[in-house]
Amino acid sequence: MPDKYECQTCKRTATVKKGATVPKCCGKLMEQLPLDICLQPDHPENARPMEDEEPCDDFRAGI
């Protein structure tokens, strides 16, 4: 999965291959954007241990 970076000066974004060097913009290194919450591994802040991890109900159970 590629890494996404954003320039803190002009807000331009760049996508680079994982492990590539950090791109530069406006004379400075760009900052890496955080992963989307759906792509991050579970951690205590977003884990729901009391809920079953089952697919959504599509209301076709009785068919």
Stockholm file with secondary structure:
# STOCKHOLM 1.0

chainA/1-63         MPDKYECQTCKRTATVKKGATVPKCCGKLMEQLPLDICLQPDHPENARPMEDEEPCDDFRAGI
#=GR chainA/1-63 SS CCEEEECTTTCCEEEECTTCCCCEETTEECEECCCCTTTSCCCTTTCCTTSCCCCCCCSCTTC
#=GC SS_cons        CCEEEECTTTCCEEEECTTCCCCEETTEECEECCCCTTTSCCCTTTCCTTSCCCCCCCSCTTC
//
